[in-house]
């Protein structure tokens, strides 16, 4: 069981690293453009996630000018089987469709 929890915690940590990377770049670009979206998917793939399963929001490029807030969410399936051992402790594992989320915001630095 401790190993399963460590795996989930590691995945959350990696998602947060990718989110930080994404927020910094989005601030300069004024949001998530197609190139940044591809960078995020590539970074997730390099760290063991399936990019086809990842959801990045916002899904469309909405330019935010300096001073406006950019919000990003990265979601990947949590894979309920990872925590199936929770039953042994008397608990219930998460549902099959649970998601690991990394959410954050940053102020845009893009000058119009």
Order of alpha helices (4+ residues) and beta strands (2+ residues): alpha-alpha-beta-beta-beta
